[in-house]
């Protein structure tokens, strides 16, 4: 079942945006992801890495000086955040609503019992409770 002779030490999901400040508000102020690192004007690109403290999973958001990332692929391309505390999910949902982001209906009914939010670029994030599973 695959070659396991290599070790992955970190995973980073990178995606472009033309609305970096708006998208950062969504992920930092709304979802509460922590800024791990950032860079400015590296061969035309600027970006921010977000993640969970002490974890090796990062979301990198970049913008190019000349723009042009294009639209989000589909409403079923998801970032799913699994959480153990329902109060945390409620607090995030409250912050998201205060920022003007109401939950959206998921494309796939599998996620119907979870909260799904759409970022300013149309990418979707699901907040899923581990306690209900």
C-alpha positions, 0 to 999 in steps of 0.5 A: 500500500504505497511506499512509506520510506519517506517522512513528511514533516510539514504540509502547506496548502497554498492558494492565491487571492486578489483580496489578501486583506479581506481573506486574512480578516476571514481566516485570522479575525473570523476563524482565529487561525494564527499568523505563522509567517509572512513575506512581501514582494518576493519576485512579485508575490506577497503572502501570509502563512496561517496555522495552528500553534505548534502544528505542522499544517499551514494555509498559505495565502498569496497575492501577485502584484499583477493579480489574477488568481481566477475563481475558486474551483467549486463549492465542494472544495473545502477546508475542514477544521475539526474541533473538540469544543462546541463552544469554540465553534459557537464563538467562531460562528459569532465572530464570522457573523460579526464580520458579515459572513453567514453560514452557507448551505453545503454542496454535499449533504454530508456536511449538512450538520456542520457550519460552512462559511465561504471566504471572500474568494468563494472558498469554503471552510467547514467547522466540524465538531469531533464530539458528534462523530 
